Each structure stands twice: as structure tokens, then as C-alpha cells.
Amino acid sequence: MIRSSWINGLLGGLLISSCCVIQLFLNLFGIGCAGLNTLLLPYRPLFISLTVISLTYSFFHYRPSKLHFTIVIIFTLILSFSPELLQMYNNQFARNDFADNEIFITHWKIIGMHCEACRAAVIQSLRKLHGILSVNVDLETGHAELTASHFIQTDTVIQAVQSAGFQANKLV
């Protein structure tokens, strides 16, 4: 009975997250984007509803302890909001408050991103480049803006994005 509520919370949270947790796990092993977000995102409201119904049923049917059920709910909420949490984390790397007059801004088209985990992989890969001050990547448009303290070679940026498993084209 306790196992059932954990399974409900885990499965529901993973489905609600649409792919972020699964994709981050795959990224640990160097596997590129699985594209689960494109497939599962339209069904996110359904997964939220089913998870709430399932957890409510588990609570009334199995009557777990308040502590146990609270832990399951918190775990499920963390999984459920992982796309939004990852987006907030990624957005902290986009800055616009530069005091130096010598900055170089370049614009790029990133091809192949499908979810926040993809976006995170691109941001982390680009942030490793020497001289990068800010990285701003828009998931929906695939547009990336790099702000650097010096000129960065086009091939260097393309290789960094390719190391994350995506393609990059410089925009003029």
C-alpha cells in the first residue's frame, strides 16, 4: 500500500515533468534529446489530473501516515514542477548589466532543442567557453544570444553546441 502511493507519485511526477527529469538522467550518460517533450507536453494537463486523482485515491484507500503522504506529495510536486524550476535556473545566466564597453554579442540558431533539459545542455556547454559573460537561449524559437568579453570564433561556438548534441548556425 505504501509502495502504491510512491509509484503513483513517481509515475505521475515524471509524466507531468514531460521529460526534464528523464532527459537530465539521459544527459548524464551523454545521450542527446529524446524528444519526449514534443510528444508528452500536450497531455500534461491530463497527467496532472490523473496524478491528483491517483494520489487522492491512494490517500483515502490506503490511509498512509501523514508524514509518509506529505513526503510523497512533496516528491511529486518537485518532479511536477521540474520544467519550471529548470527554466528559472537557466534564466539566471542571461544578464544585461555589463559595465564594460568592449563586449561582443552574437546571435545563433540552435537546431534540435525540444525541452528545458536540451536548453540547459546548450547553456552549460556555451558557458564553458572562455570569455562568455552571458548566455540567453530561447527554447521556442531556438535563438541564442551570446555576450562575450572578446571575439569568439564561429567554429568554437559550433563545436561547443555540437558537444551538447545540437547544431548551431550563426545569424547575421
LOFIGU-384579 format. One record per residue (C-alpha): x, y, z negated. Coordinates in steps of 0.5 Angstrom, whole numbers, padded with zeros to 4 digits, always signed. Each point is the difference from the previous one (the first is absolute). Last residue first. Layout:
BEGIN
XYZ/...
END
This chain:
BEGIN
+0048+0076+0079/-0002-0007-0004/+0005-0005-0001/-0003-0007+0000/+0000-0005-0005/-0001-0008+0000/-0001-0004-0007/+0003-0006-0004/+0003+0004-0005/+0007-0001+0003/-0004+0003+0006/-0001+0007-0003/+0007+0000-0003/+0003-0001+0007/-0005+0005+0003/+0002+0005-0005/+0008-0001+0002/-0001-0001+0007/-0003+0008+0000/+0006+0002-0003/-0001+0004-0007/+0001+0008+0000/+0001+0002-0007/-0003+0002-0006/-0006-0004+0002/-0008+0000+0001/-0003-0006+0003/-0007+0001+0003/-0004-0007+0001/-0006-0001+0005/-0003-0007+0000/-0007+0004+0001/-0004-0004-0006/+0006-0001-0004/+0003+0007-0001/+0007+0000-0002/+0004+0005-0003/+0007-0001-0002/+0004+0006-0004/+0007+0002-0001/+0004-0005+0004/+0007+0001+0000/+0003-0007+0001/-0006-0005+0002/-0003-0004-0006/-0006+0004+0000/-0001-0003+0007/-0001-0007-0002/-0004+0002-0006/-0005+0004+0004/+0000-0006+0005/-0002-0005-0005/-0005+0004-0004/-0004+0001+0007/+0000-0007+0001/-0002-0001-0007/-0005+0005+0001/-0004-0003+0006/+0001-0002+0007/+0006+0003+0003/+0003-0003+0006/+0002+0007+0004/+0003+0006-0003/+0000+0006+0004/+0006+0005-0003/+0000+0007-0001/+0007+0003-0002/+0001+0006-0005/+0007+0002-0001/+0002+0005-0006/+0005+0005-0001/-0004+0006-0004/+0001-0004-0006/-0005+0002-0005/-0005-0006+0002/-0007-0001-0004/-0004-0004+0006/+0001-0007-0003/-0003-0007+0002/+0003-0005-0004/-0005+0000-0006/-0005-0002+0006/+0002-0007+0000/-0002-0001-0008/-0006+0003+0001/-0002-0005+0006/+0003-0006-0004/-0005+0002-0005/-0006+0001+0005/+0002-0007+0003/+0001-0003-0007/-0007+0002-0002/-0003-0007+0000/+0006-0003-0003/+0000+0004-0006/-0007+0000-0001/+0000-0008+0000/+0006+0000-0005/-0004+0005-0004/-0006-0004+0000/+0003-0007-0001/+0004+0003-0006/-0007+0003-0003/-0003-0007+0001/+0005-0003-0004/+0000+0005-0006/-0008+0000+0000/+0000-0008+0000/-0003-0003+0005/-0007-0002+0001/+0000-0005+0005/-0007+0002+0004/-0001+0007-0002/+0008+0002+0001/+0001-0004+0006/-0007+0002+0003/+0002+0007-0001/+0007-0001+0003/-0003-0004+0006/-0005+0006+0001/+0006+0005+0000/+0004-0004+0004/-0005-0001+0006/-0002+0008+0000/+0007+0002+0000/+0002-0005+0006/-0007+0002+0004/+0003+0007-0001/+0007-0002+0003/-0003-0004+0006/+0002+0006+0005/+0007-0001-0003/+0001-0007+0001/+0003-0001+0007/+0003+0007+0001/+0003-0001-0007/+0003-0007+0001/+0004+0002+0006/+0006-0005-0003/+0005+0006+0000/+0007-0003+0000/+0003-0006-0004/+0007+0002-0003/-0002-0004-0006/-0001+0005-0005/-0005+0003+0006/-0004-0006-0001/-0002+0002-0007/-0001+0007+0002/-0005-0002+0005/-0004-0004-0005/+0000+0005-0005/-0002+0005+0006/-0004-0004+0004/-0008+0002-0001/+0001+0002-0007/-0007-0002-0001/+0002-0007+0003/+0005-0001-0005/-0004+0003-0006/-0006-0005+0001/+0005-0006+0001/+0004+0002-0007/-0007+0002-0004/-0004-0006+0002/+0006-0005-0001/+0001+0003-0007/-0007+0000-0001/+0000-0008+0002/+0006-0001-0004/-0003+0002-0007/-0006-0005+0002/
END
